[in-house]
Amino acid sequence: MAKIFIETNAEGEVISWATSRGNDAEIEFEIEDTHPIFSGNPFHFKLTNGVLADSEELRTKIRERRSNQREILELKSFLAETDFYFIRRLDDNTPIPADIQAKRNQARARLKQLGL
């Protein structure tokens, strides 16, 4: 058996765990040494009715968040890489290629959808 201390958010999702108490908000648990929290991602676990269990819902939520973060980075990178078209247009009035302008508009619209 092992003693751990976990802290959860309002939804019961594990936001931290340790083998010693760090603050008064942590909940003390005695669990088997083979409990999956020791070998998996602790942020996949949720405390429900006193039971610390793996949550597929949290796995999905984390995957979606990571996917969105990757997409945001890619969109921002594309916009940064194509900023020179605007500088060139301002500098010597060279038109921005229509396909680039369309992709930039799509990127900005998608970033808005993602909350940025």
Contacts in CASP RR format, 6 or more apart in sequence:
PFRMAT RR
TARGET T0000
AUTHOR 0000-0000-0000
METHOD contacts of the structure
MODEL  1
MAKIFIETNAEGEVISWATSRGNDAEIEFEIEDTHPIFSGNPFHFKLTNG
VLADSEELRTKIRERRSNQREILELKSFLAETDFYFIRRLDDNTPIPADI
QAKRNQARARLKQLGL
1 30 0 8 1.000
1 31 0 8 1.000
1 32 0 8 1.000
1 33 0 8 1.000
2 19 0 8 1.000
2 30 0 8 1.000
2 31 0 8 1.000
2 32 0 8 1.000
2 33 0 8 1.000
2 35 0 8 1.000
2 38 0 8 1.000
3 19 0 8 1.000
3 28 0 8 1.000
3 29 0 8 1.000
3 30 0 8 1.000
4 17 0 8 1.000
4 18 0 8 1.000
4 19 0 8 1.000
4 28 0 8 1.000
4 29 0 8 1.000
4 31 0 8 1.000
4 37 0 8 1.000
5 17 0 8 1.000
5 18 0 8 1.000
5 19 0 8 1.000
5 20 0 8 1.000
5 21 0 8 1.000
5 22 0 8 1.000
5 26 0 8 1.000
5 27 0 8 1.000
5 28 0 8 1.000
5 29 0 8 1.000
6 14 0 8 1.000
6 16 0 8 1.000
6 17 0 8 1.000
6 26 0 8 1.000
6 27 0 8 1.000
6 29 0 8 1.000
6 47 0 8 1.000
6 52 0 8 1.000
7 14 0 8 1.000
7 15 0 8 1.000
7 16 0 8 1.000
7 17 0 8 1.000
7 23 0 8 1.000
7 25 0 8 1.000
7 26 0 8 1.000
7 27 0 8 1.000
8 14 0 8 1.000
8 15 0 8 1.000
8 27 0 8 1.000
8 46 0 8 1.000
8 47 0 8 1.000
9 15 0 8 1.000
11 46 0 8 1.000
12 46 0 8 1.000
12 47 0 8 1.000
12 48 0 8 1.000
13 43 0 8 1.000
13 45 0 8 1.000
13 46 0 8 1.000
13 47 0 8 1.000
13 55 0 8 1.000
13 58 0 8 1.000
14 37 0 8 1.000
14 42 0 8 1.000
14 43 0 8 1.000
14 45 0 8 1.000
14 46 0 8 1.000
14 47 0 8 1.000
14 52 0 8 1.000
15 43 0 8 1.000
16 26 0 8 1.000
16 42 0 8 1.000
17 37 0 8 1.000
17 42 0 8 1.000
18 26 0 8 1.000
21 28 0 8 1.000
27 47 0 8 1.000
29 52 0 8 1.000
31 37 0 8 1.000
31 52 0 8 1.000
35 52 0 8 1.000
36 45 0 8 1.000
36 54 0 8 1.000
37 45 0 8 1.000
37 52 0 8 1.000
41 62 0 8 1.000
43 58 0 8 1.000
43 62 0 8 1.000
44 54 0 8 1.000
44 55 0 8 1.000
44 58 0 8 1.000
44 59 0 8 1.000
44 62 0 8 1.000
45 52 0 8 1.000
45 53 0 8 1.000
45 54 0 8 1.000
45 55 0 8 1.000
45 58 0 8 1.000
46 52 0 8 1.000
46 53 0 8 1.000
46 55 0 8 1.000
46 57 0 8 1.000
46 58 0 8 1.000
68 114 0 8 1.000
71 110 0 8 1.000
71 114 0 8 1.000
72 111 0 8 1.000
72 114 0 8 1.000
72 116 0 8 1.000
75 107 0 8 1.000
75 110 0 8 1.000
75 111 0 8 1.000
76 111 0 8 1.000
78 103 0 8 1.000
78 104 0 8 1.000
78 107 0 8 1.000
79 104 0 8 1.000
79 107 0 8 1.000
79 108 0 8 1.000
82 100 0 8 1.000
82 103 0 8 1.000
82 104 0 8 1.000
85 94 0 8 1.000
85 96 0 8 1.000
85 97 0 8 1.000
85 100 0 8 1.000
85 101 0 8 1.000
86 96 0 8 1.000
88 94 0 8 1.000
89 95 0 8 1.000
89 96 0 8 1.000
END
